[in-house]
Amino acid sequence: MIRELKNLKELKGFKSLILNIQKSKLDIHNY
């Protein structure tokens, strides 16, 4: 159970990391 929670937290962090990368890519395209 605790391990699953940790994995979920890591998955969330991974998702936000990808979103941040996509956002910065969009920012680069806007210039």
N, CA, C and O atoms as a GROMACS GRO file, in nm:
protein
  124
    1MET      N    1   0.084  -0.120   0.000
    1MET     CA    2   0.000   0.000   0.000
    1MET      C    3   0.087   0.125   0.000
    1MET      O    4   0.069   0.215  -0.082
    2ILE      N    5   0.182   0.130   0.093
    2ILE     CA    6   0.269   0.248   0.101
    2ILE      C    7   0.352   0.259  -0.027
    2ILE      O    8   0.375   0.369  -0.077
    3ARG      N    9   0.396   0.145  -0.078
    3ARG     CA   10   0.477   0.147  -0.200
    3ARG      C   11   0.394   0.200  -0.317
    3ARG      O   12   0.443   0.275  -0.401
    4GLU      N   13   0.268   0.159  -0.322
    4GLU     CA   14   0.180   0.207  -0.429
    4GLU      C   15   0.162   0.357  -0.421
    4GLU      O   16   0.161   0.426  -0.523
    5LEU      N   17   0.147   0.408  -0.299
    5LEU     CA   18   0.133   0.553  -0.281
    5LEU      C   19   0.258   0.624  -0.331
    5LEU      O   20   0.249   0.728  -0.396
    6LYS      N   21   0.374   0.567  -0.300
    6LYS     CA   22   0.499   0.629  -0.345
    6LYS      C   23   0.506   0.629  -0.497
    6LYS      O   24   0.548   0.728  -0.558
    7ASN      N   25   0.464   0.518  -0.558
    7ASN     CA   26   0.465   0.511  -0.704
    7ASN      C   27   0.370   0.613  -0.764
    7ASN      O   28   0.401   0.675  -0.866
    8LEU      N   29   0.255   0.632  -0.701
    8LEU     CA   30   0.157   0.729  -0.750
    8LEU      C   31   0.216   0.870  -0.743
    8LEU      O   32   0.198   0.951  -0.833
    9LYS      N   33   0.287   0.897  -0.632
    9LYS     CA   34   0.349   1.028  -0.615
    9LYS      C   35   0.455   1.049  -0.722
    9LYS      O   36   0.465   1.157  -0.780
   10GLU      N   37   0.534   0.948  -0.748
   10GLU     CA   38   0.638   0.959  -0.850
   10GLU      C   39   0.576   0.978  -0.988
   10GLU      O   40   0.626   1.054  -1.070
   11LEU      N   41   0.464   0.908  -1.013
   11LEU     CA   42   0.396   0.920  -1.141
   11LEU      C   43   0.346   1.063  -1.160
   11LEU      O   44   0.357   1.120  -1.268
   12LYS      N   45   0.290   1.120  -1.052
   12LYS     CA   46   0.241   1.258  -1.058
   12LYS      C   47   0.356   1.353  -1.088
   12LYS      O   48   0.344   1.443  -1.171
   13GLY      N   49   0.468   1.333  -1.019
   13GLY     CA   50   0.584   1.418  -1.041
   13GLY      C   51   0.634   1.404  -1.184
   13GLY      O   52   0.674   1.503  -1.246
   14PHE      N   53   0.632   1.282  -1.236
   14PHE     CA   54   0.676   1.257  -1.374
   14PHE      C   55   0.585   1.328  -1.472
   14PHE      O   56   0.631   1.387  -1.570
   15LYS      N   57   0.454   1.322  -1.444
   15LYS     CA   58   0.356   1.389  -1.531
   15LYS      C   59   0.380   1.540  -1.533
   15LYS      O   60   0.381   1.601  -1.640
   16SER      N   61   0.398   1.598  -1.415
   16SER     CA   62   0.418   1.743  -1.409
   16SER      C   63   0.550   1.781  -1.475
   16SER      O   64   0.562   1.888  -1.534
   17LEU      N   65   0.649   1.692  -1.465
   17LEU     CA   66   0.778   1.717  -1.530
   17LEU      C   67   0.757   1.724  -1.682
   17LEU      O   68   0.810   1.813  -1.748
   18ILE      N   69   0.681   1.628  -1.735
   18ILE     CA   70   0.653   1.627  -1.880
   18ILE      C   71   0.576   1.752  -1.919
   18ILE      O   72   0.604   1.814  -2.022
   19LEU      N   73   0.477   1.790  -1.837
   19LEU     CA   74   0.398   1.909  -1.867
   19LEU      C   75   0.488   2.033  -1.870
   19LEU      O   76   0.472   2.119  -1.957
   20ASN      N   77   0.582   2.041  -1.776
   20ASN     CA   78   0.672   2.155  -1.772
   20ASN      C   79   0.759   2.159  -1.897
   20ASN      O   80   0.785   2.266  -1.952
   21ILE      N   81   0.805   2.043  -1.941
   21ILE     CA   82   0.888   2.036  -2.062
   21ILE      C   83   0.807   2.081  -2.183
   21ILE      O   84   0.855   2.158  -2.266
   22GLN      N   85   0.683   2.033  -2.193
   22GLN     CA   86   0.597   2.072  -2.304
   22GLN      C   87   0.570   2.222  -2.300
   22GLN      O   88   0.568   2.288  -2.404
   23LYS      N   89   0.550   2.275  -2.180
   23LYS     CA   90   0.523   2.418  -2.166
   23LYS      C   91   0.643   2.500  -2.212
   23LYS      O   92   0.628   2.599  -2.283
   24SER      N   93   0.762   2.459  -2.170
   24SER     CA   94   0.882   2.534  -2.209
   24SER      C   95   0.906   2.522  -2.359
   24SER      O   96   0.957   2.615  -2.422
   25LYS      N   97   0.869   2.408  -2.418
   25LYS     CA   98   0.882   2.393  -2.563
   25LYS      C   99   0.789   2.492  -2.633
   25LYS      O  100   0.826   2.555  -2.732
   26LEU      N  101   0.668   2.505  -2.579
   26LEU     CA  102   0.571   2.600  -2.636
   26LEU      C  103   0.625   2.742  -2.622
   26LEU      O  104   0.612   2.823  -2.714
   27ASP      N  105   0.685   2.773  -2.508
   27ASP     CA  106   0.741   2.906  -2.487
   27ASP      C  107   0.849   2.935  -2.590
   27ASP      O  108   0.858   3.046  -2.642
   28ILE      N  109   0.931   2.834  -2.619
   28ILE     CA  110   1.038   2.852  -2.718
   28ILE      C  111   0.977   2.879  -2.856
   28ILE      O  112   1.026   2.963  -2.930
   29HIS      N  113   0.869   2.808  -2.889
   29HIS     CA  114   0.804   2.828  -3.019
   29HIS      C  115   0.741   2.966  -3.031
   29HIS      O  116   0.730   3.021  -3.140
   30ASN      N  117   0.698   3.022  -2.917
   30ASN     CA  118   0.633   3.152  -2.921
   30ASN      C  119   0.730   3.265  -2.952
   30ASN      O  120   0.689   3.372  -2.998
   31TYR      N  121   0.858   3.242  -2.927
   31TYR     CA  122   0.955   3.350  -2.952
   31TYR      C  123   0.983   3.366  -3.100
   31TYR      O  124   1.062   3.452  -3.139
   0.00000   0.00000   0.00000
